[in-house]
């Protein structure tokens, strides 16, 4: 009979995961045992949980698949929060597994006890604690679906120590889930074309997740066809060839004054993937939020 840690490792494999970044902790030894038995998943040992989370986030950006890191409770979880925050800001699909104290010790001042959902819920797409080993496949399937659906982002699952070390005889393995990707409808593209035909000062801002060489070429071709200036959001300067005649710079920290004026004066602004947060809008001064033109 499989224990919870073995079931969880099997689900990671079923979800197509080939790499896990971790700082080993005693609270999830059962999962490490399960990973040791897998010949399809690399377990990369890191020196600090913040590094493990950053590596998982960067891995997701580079591969287009969810990054996975595993940390222990308390200070381990706190160290990982910086990587999770980057994943939230950059819309990166990511799963963080947090080893917890035994369920019977909950709310009794257990060693390094944390309230996982309260700690993470404000800046991840979903946070939950698995309390029944037989439901591990269900939670894992949902976690990977949530992380990749719509605007991608990080999710967190808490793993009580007694749950992952206990039997999971009724667990039924999950298949890799399908997920919904956001995309404009044909009618939306027709409306965009109409707006661009009427536009005198159009501008495109690019950023966000889901980029590839093919996507870059497509965006550059679209911009060239419509003579669209392209600006990059904060931390996305390399998404467009900076030598492309349509590229006009970045709208992050240290924006060129003429580009700032161009954003303010744009009569059609196309935002591809980027978030219109503080950095991209120069403290919310470039756009008339919440009442744009």
Helices and strands as residue ranges (DSSP letters): H 4-14, E 19-22, G 26-28, H 29-36, E 42-45, H 49-63, E 67-72, H 75-90, E 94-100, G 103-105, H 116-120, E 126-130, G 133-135, H 136-148, E 154-160, H 161-165, H 186-198, E 202-206, H 213-226, E 229-232, G 237-239, E 247-250, H 257-265, E 268-272
